[in-house]
Amino acid sequence: MSAFSKLAILSLILVIVGIGIILTTPPPAHAGDPDDIIGGVNLDKMECVERRKEGDSSKEPFEVVDIDREREEIKRKSKGDVVQDARDLEEACIDKGEDSFLRAIEKTQIEGYVYEFHPVDPENPAESEWFAVPSRDVPVIAKGISFEIFWGSEPDGYFYFYKTRFGEGPIVLNLRLPEDAHPLNPNVLVESTGLEETWTIFLGYYRGDVGPSDVTALRLPDGNLLPLGNTTYESIVGLDGKSALPGVGGVLPQNTSPWVVVLAVVMLIALPTAGMYKLRRNRLTNV
């Protein structure tokens, strides 16, 4: 058997092996497959609660159950499987009582004020100074990853998401305005930690076709500047003493798939083989 024939057979074998690896290699798992887990699981942001017994005079329907010792033990023995760690913490919570269950901590509160801005000189709004007036009955929209709720402002412009506590994650605030009104600082972002914290947000808008020429110079009745649009409010530290920002965004490094490597090797061998075959045919033709 000639060297060319041996090389051709070797190339064929590598192609068959490559196809076999492609068919037998499972597809990569993405966020949401199959455990519907997106991002990391922070055990410090979970709490164990138990429904209060009948006749309990407390206003809160649930009582927090202490699982700090179990939490620290799970973190100490963790092998890096955050999903399994969360399941272990859930089991530790259930063991505390038949009515106990694990949930994300949701204690962050959001409040604020809505102001309508008017030009001092209505005849020349583009060059006029502007002043703020509290605005009532304006819906404030809070939108998170899995929810969208709203609450209307009161006569003094104050809004407060009544009986609503937020968990960890990004929350975007906007105003729902009529067609003749325009927001001055849309998309204010609150990076909620889920912990006991209260964010006070100021939102403004104006009516008409011509708005303030310099939004950065707008002042509230107390003399402070109106926060700009796309402003981000975030806590500096969390329970672990590190940044309280949730782990979102970014691109994970992708490992090279083994079948890609095999195909690359096959191509490196097959292409020279094809070239040698063509040269041999040309040589025989010219003889």
Helices and strands as residue ranges (DSSP letters): H 3-24, G 43-45, E 46-51, E 62-65, H 68-77, H 82-94, E 100-104, E 109-119, E 130-134, E 139-143, E 148-152, E 158-160, E 168-175, E 181-183, E 188-193, E 198-207, G 215-217, E 232-234, H 258-286
